[in-house]
Amino acid sequence: MWSVSSILKGIQSFMADTEITAGSIRSSENEKKALAKESIGWLVKNPQFRKVFSELVEEMEEKERKMKEEKEGNNE
């Protein structure tokens, strides 16, 4: 049986590896970082995520707010 730990290790290795595999896409480190930052906004709006990880939502909303403020500050 798979443990949560082994599943997370598998996901992490898949995301960090540069080898082309089924279902993978090629992207630069900057693209990966940008997508990771953008995913916060999507996650905090997702009802299932909010239900399962309710203790993280407030922290993630604060991170998203700060990133938006920084982005707006850089555009001025």
N, C-alpha and C positions, 0 to 999 in steps of 0.2 A: 504494500500500500504506500502511496505517496504521502509524504509529510508536507506541511506548509513550508518548512525550511527547504526541502529539496525542490519544490515547485518554484519558490522564489529564486533559488540559485539558478535554476534552468532558465527562467525568464531573464534574469540579470545577465547570464552568459550570452543569451541570444541577442539582447539589446546592445551589449558591449562589443560583440564580435564583428569583424569586418568581412567575414566569409559570406559569399552569396549562398543563400539557402532558399528552400521553398517558402514563399510568402514574404521574403525580405525585400527591402529596398536599399539602394545605395544612397548614403547621405553623408555630408561632412559633419565634423564635430559641432560647428556653429549651427548647422541646420538642426541637429539633434537637440542642442541646448535651447534653441528657439522654440522647437516643438514641445519640449518639456515645460517651458515657461507658459506657453499657450494652453497646455492641457489643464493647468490649474483652473482657469476660467471655465472650461468645459466641465470639469469634475464638480466644482461647487454648485453648478446649476443642474446637475444630474440627480434626480430624486432617489435613485437606488444608491448612489454613492453617499448622498446625504444621510440616508437611513442607516447604512452599514457603518459608515465612518463619521458619525455625527460629532465625535470629539475632535476631529481634525478640521471640520468645515470652517469654524471661526478663524483658526490660524491661517488656513489657506485663503480665505476671503481677505484677510489683512495683507497677506503676501501679494495677492492680485492687485489690491488697491495701491500698494506701494509701487509695484511695477508700472501701473498705469500712470501714477504721478511722475515717476522717473522718466517714462517715455514722453509724457507731455512736456516735462521740463527740458528734455533734449531737443524737442521739436521747436522750441521757442527761440 
